[in-house]
Amino acid sequence: MAGLTRAYLKRTFATGRFPVLATVARDAAHLDADHTFRIGLDFLLDGIEVRISR
């Protein structure tokens, strides 16, 4: 994340107003790019499969 974005998110999450988003962002920061891509691709392909089967 760019420095300004990181600072903004830290301030936003520190308010406690978005606990789920803060947890997701924290956990996602530790995923490697290949793993993240595969997960996203799986979601996309699953969605296409559901759409086609209708």
VENVEN-V643716 format. One record per pair of residues at least 12 apart in sequence whose ideal C-beta (glycine too) atoms are under 10 Angstrom apart, sorted by the first residue. I is the first residue (numbers start at 1). GAP is how many residues later the second one is. D is the distance in Angstrom with one decimal. If there is no record, write none. Layout:
BEGIN
i = [I I]
gap = [GAP GAP]
d = [D D]
END
This chain:
BEGIN
i = [1 1 6 9 9 9 9 10 10 12 13 13]
gap = [24 28 23 12 13 16 17 12 15 13 12 13]
d = [9.2 8.3 9.9 9.0 8.3 6.5 9.9 9.5 9.9 9.7 7.1 8.2]
END
